[in-house]
């Protein structure tokens, strides 16, 4: 803990970089996964193919992606975009599976009622299904947020900044306090953002607060 207190200013700067590398891919992943997930939901064969492809993408080791991505997109291996693109792939892979599952949680009678009053597919998804799917989707989004915050540390192996720098430097200098500081800050960030996403989900679904059983039922 002495290292954390003595180098607090430097760690704050590293933490900002870490969050940038973790959260920007999350935004890109959402922009990709929400329209794709909503589009494939009612097409069984396309949904199976997409889910299979997403599962395969997520199994590719991050180090392998760090090697493959630079020549494909024309960037340096130590460019921060190398980590951002890799984590965007992982984020989109997890979220594109989560979106159809969340939409499936919306009661069929609610969807039928929306169709009965003349809602078109796009309007029904945006104003009825997506809002009601938020509790289930948020539970998956929390996993992606925590995963991204943890995985950014791997970028230190290719020289990209982030809290992983404390791990590599601590290992090279045989300085456990630096490694422990990196672990503590990473853990605190993961817990804070997990809680923030949870609270954001509750704020976006006020009807679940009226009856606690609703939130538990949706999460189940």
Secondary structure by P-SEA (a helix, b strand, c coil): caaaaaaaaaaaaaaaaaaaaccaaaaaaaaccaaaaaaacccaaaaaaaaaaaaaaaaccaaaaaaacccccccccccaaaaaaaaaaaaaaaaaaaaaaaaaaccaaaaaaaaaacccaaaaaaccccccaaaaaaaaaaaaaaaaaaaccccccccccccaaaaaaaaaaccaaaaaaaaaaaaaaaaaaaaaaaaaaaaacccccccaaaaaaaac
